[in-house]
Amino acid sequence: MHTSLSLAKDKALFTPGPLTTSRTVKQAMLRDLGSRDAAFIEVVREIRRRLVTLGGADETEYTTVLMQGSGTFGIEAVLSSIIPPEGKLLVLINGAYGERILKIANIHRIPTIPLRFQENAVPDPQRVDETLASDPSITHVAVIHCETTTGIINPIEAYGEIVQRHGRVYFVDAMSSFGAYPVDLNACGIDYLVSSSNKNIEGVPGFSFALARKAALLATRGFARTLSLDLLAQWEGLEKDGQFRFTPPTHALLAFYQALLELENEGGVPARARRYQRNYAITREAMQTMGFQAYLQPEDQGYIITSFYYPAHPNFNFQTFYEKLSDKGHVIYPGKLSHADCFRIGHIGRLEEGDVHALMAAIARTLSEMGVV
């Protein structure tokens, strides 16, 4: 007889999302609410307010637009909605998610300039400055904050100063950083920032959100290239009566509201950042002790996720390694690098030091079982 999923013990997810969530976040989804229920509309209103606050901003200047679907849906909603027909997008690329932005823009036939860098290097601010100075037709600039291909952190403040100085619109994909890295939308000159429900706020998958400068958003009327991903229309619906234009992910939103309360109770972004930093430090030290080499130098590495090279030992096989760890109750993540054999270990989600030590012990046992010494 197969074990029911509802009875199976959850594995610890050392991934960039979906993540391990608290029992109370999961329990919040046991409630059924109608999308027009006053209690649900109040939850949506409170989520939108709290997200602007997390961005260090004020509701008079910034707003939250909730969008059904994964983080990529939110990215595509922004890209396809805010760039005019005659606009041009500059994309800073140092990993797979920068490449994804480029692919989305190309599908929507948005004129785009890719500025590519090595996956272990942050995009050079001087090159950004020079590119904007030499091409006045560029209207928008997009960058990834935490490029989870490697775990590298890109300096969004430095780019924001440059983009502001040149008078362009600035879009930050903060999918894997928002809620774990402090961000000040105004100080960074950010016009649009996107993240999703199943990252550092530790909710469940189901929706993404855009934090948008109201003045920038209101200037985009008529730009949308899709119906369901029309960012301005979605915002207008939420502002009018608190309603989504199409069926909202009610249970995911209830879970997210509970997750926001738990973030606040933990001590906010600074406290969550400290927990993730501890998880990262334990992981990096233990992995190095076992002979693993991190892909990035420590000064470029964030505390969201870390890429490690495969061991050179002939007995190492990643699929076997992955499955043995999964059998022991720990889920890691494959690599996404274009030129190196790596795997990734995430440090985020409802994970404590004990969970990380347990993973490190499981990795040591697995290496012994595989004959990798």
N, C-alpha and C positions, 0 to 999 in steps of 0.2 A: 504494500500500500504506500502510495506517495504521501510525503509529509505535506500538510496544508501550508500554503504560504503564510497564512495568518498565525500559524503555530511555530514556524521556523524562526530560529534566533537570527536577528539581523547581523550581517557582517559589518565590520568597521570599514568605512569607505574612505580610503586615502586617495581621493580623486579631486578634480577641480569642480565637481558638481555633476549630477545630484550628490548631496552630501548626507552624512549621518545627521539626523535631526533628533531633537529631544522628544521624550515620550509625550510631553505636554503639547508640543507643536503638532504631533500626530493626532493627539486626542481632540484638538480643536476642530479637526475635520469630521468629527462624528455628528456634527450639527448640520441639519438641512435648513437652508434659508433660500427664499425666493429672491430673484434678482431685483424685484421691485419692493422688497420688504424694507421697512424703515430702518430696522436694525442693521441690515446688510449695507444700505446706503450710507449709514453712519460709519460703519467699518471702513468703507472705501474712502470716505472723506478724511477719516483720521489717518489712514495709511498715506494718503497723498500729502497731508500736512507734515507728518513725521518724516517723510523722505526728503522734503525740502529742507527741513531742519537738519537732517543728517548731512546734507550738502553745504551746511554752514550758511544758508541763504534765508531770505525773507520771502514770504508769499506775495508781497507786493511786487517783487521783481522776478521771481522764479515760480514755476508751477510743475506739477507731476502729471504725466500722461501715462496711464496704465494701458498695456497692450497685451491681449491674449497671445499665448504662444511662447516659444523659447526665446532666449536672449537674441538669437539671430533674427527672429521676427522683429524684435525691437530695433535692431541695427538697420534692417531693411526698411522698417517704417520711417525711420529718420532720414536715411539716405534718399529714399524714393519720394519723400514729402517736402524737403526743405530746399532743394536745389532747383533754381529756375531753369527753363529750357535752354537759356543762353549761358548757364553757369558752368563752372569747371571745378573739379575736385582734385586737390593734392592729397595723396595718401602716403603716410610715412609707414614703411613696411620693414619689420625685422622678425617676421615669423608668419605662421600659417593664418593667424586671425587678421593680420593686415592684408594678406593675400585674399582672404574671404571678403573683406570690404571692397577690394578692387573688383572681385568677381561680381558682387552685387551691383556695383556701379556700372559695370560693363553690360550686365543683363538689362539694366534700365536705360542703356545707351547714354549714360552721363559721361561727357568728356572728362577724362581722368588722367592725371600724371602720377605714376608711381615713383616714389623716391625710396629705393631699396638699399638695405644695409645688411651686413652679416647677422645671422641669428644670435650671435653672442656679443653684439654691439648695439648700443642705443643710437637711434638716428641723430646725426650731428646737427645741433641747433643752427650752426653757421650755414650749413647747406640749406636748411629750411629758409633761413633769412635770405640767402642769395636767390633761391628759387622764386620766392614771393616777389623779391625786388625786380627780378628779370622778366616776370610774366604777370602783368596786371590783369590778365583775363581770369586768373584763378580767383574764385569767389569763396571757396570753402576748403578747410583743412581738416583731415581726420587722422587720429592716432589711437593706438591701443595703449592703455596705461600699464596693465600687467599682461604681457604677452605670454600666455600659458603654454606656448610651444616649448619655452625654456624656463619660464618663471622670472624673466628679466623685467625690471621696472623702468619704464621710460619717463623722462623728466617733463611731465605735463605742464608744470609751472613755467619752465623755460620756453617751451613752445607757445604757451598761451600769451606770454609777453610779446613774442615776435608776431604772432597772428594778430593780436590787438593793435600793435604798432602799425601793421600794414592794412588795418581796417577790413579784415576778412572774417568769415564766420568759422567758429572753432567747435569741432565735434570730437568728444572723447568717448571711446569704448572702454568703460570702467567695469566690464563684466565681472572680472575676477578680483578687483581691488576695492570696489565701493563697499563700505561697511567694515573693512579691515585696515584701510589706509585713510587717515583724515584727509578730507578734501574741502576746499573753500571755492565754491563755484565762481564767485565774483573775483576773488584774488587771482585765480588761474585764468580769468577771461573766458570761461567756458560758456558757450551758448547752448550746447546740447550734451548731455551725458546719459549713457545707457548702461543699465545693469539688469539683473534678473532675480527672480524670487528664490532661486535655489543655490545661491552663492553664500557670501559671508554673513548675510542676515539670517541664514540658516532656516529658510522656509523650504517648501516643496516646489517642484517644477509646476508650471502652469501659466506664468505670465512674465513679461518683462516690463521695465518702466523707463521712461525718459524724463529726466529733469531738464526743463527747457526755460531759457530766458523768454519771458512773455513777449517782449518787444520783437525779438527775432521770430518767434513762432507766429505772431499775428501778421508778420510781413510775408508769410508763405502762401497766402490764399491763392488757389488756382495752380499750385505747383505739383500737387500729388499725382503720382503716376499709377496708383492703385485705388481700389475702393476700400477694402477691409483694412489696409495699412495706412490709411490717410490720417496722419498725426493730428493735424489741425481739427478735422472733423471729430476725431475721437475725443480731443480735449473739449471741444464745444459741447458735445453730448454730456460729458462728465460735469462740466460747469453748469449746464442748464438744469439738470435734474438728478445728477449723481449716477446716471445710467450709462452703461456700456451700449454701444450701438448694436453689438451682437452678443450672443450668450457669454456671460462672464464666467471665469473659473471660480465659482463661489467657494468651494472647499479650500482651494489653494490660497485664496485671499484671507479666509478665516485663519488658516495656519500661519500665514505671513504676519497677520496682525499680532498673533500670539508670539511669533518670533521677534517682532519689534519690541514687544514688552520685555521679552527675555534679554534682548540686547541692552535695553535700558537698565534692567536689574543687574546685569553683569558689570555695569560701569561704563556703558557706551563703547564707542569705537576704540578709545585708548586701552580699555581693559581687554577687549577682544583681540586687539593687535598684540598685546603682551602674551596672551595665551597662545596665539598662533606663532609668535616669535619663539616661545619656549618649545613648541612642537617642532619647529624648524631646526632650532639649535641642537636638540636631542638627536634628531634624525641625521643631520649632517655629521655630527661628531661620531655617532655609532657607525654610520655607513663608511666613513673614512677609516675607522678602526678595522672594519671588515674588509678593507681593500678597495672599496668603490671610489670612483673619481667623479666628482660633480662636473657637469658640463660648463657651468659659468664660474667665473671668479667670484669670491664672496662679496666684493664691492658692487657687483652688478646684480646679485641675486636677491630677489624678494623673499618674503616669508609665506607666500601663498602655495607654491609648488616648486619642486626641485627636480631637474633632469639629471640622471646618472648614466654614465656610459656602461654598456654591457661589460662584464669581466672578460678578459682575453682568454680565459681558460676554455679549452675545447669542450668540456662537459657542460658548459652553460648554454641553456636553451630558454629563451624568454617565455615561450608558451608553457613549458613545463614549470618554470619558476613561478609564473603567474598562477597556474592552476593549483600548485602545491600550497601557495600562500592563501589562495581562496578557500581551499579545503580546511585550512587552519583558522579561517574566519577573518581574513584580511584581504581587502581588494585594493590593488594599486592600479596604475594606469600605463598603457603603452606609450611609447615615444611618438613624437610628431615632427621630429627634425628631418630636414630634407637631405642631409649629408652625413649623419652619424647615427649609429645604433645606440639608442638610449631608451630608458623607461623613466617614468615619473612617479614621484610620491608627493601627494598633497598634504598640506598641514592645516587645512581649514575644516569647518564643520564642527559638530558637537563631539570633539575629541579632546581628551585630557592627556596629561603626561603619561599616565598608566597605559593608555591605549597605544601610545607611541612606543613605549618600552616593550609592550607585548608584540608589536609588529617587528621591532628590531630583533627580539628573541626568535620570532618565527622565521625571519630571514636567515639568521645564523643556523637554525636547525635545517632549513631548506637547502642551504648551500652544502651542508654536511651530507644530507641525503643525496644530493646530486653529484657528490664527489668533486665539488668546486672548492679547492683550498688554495 
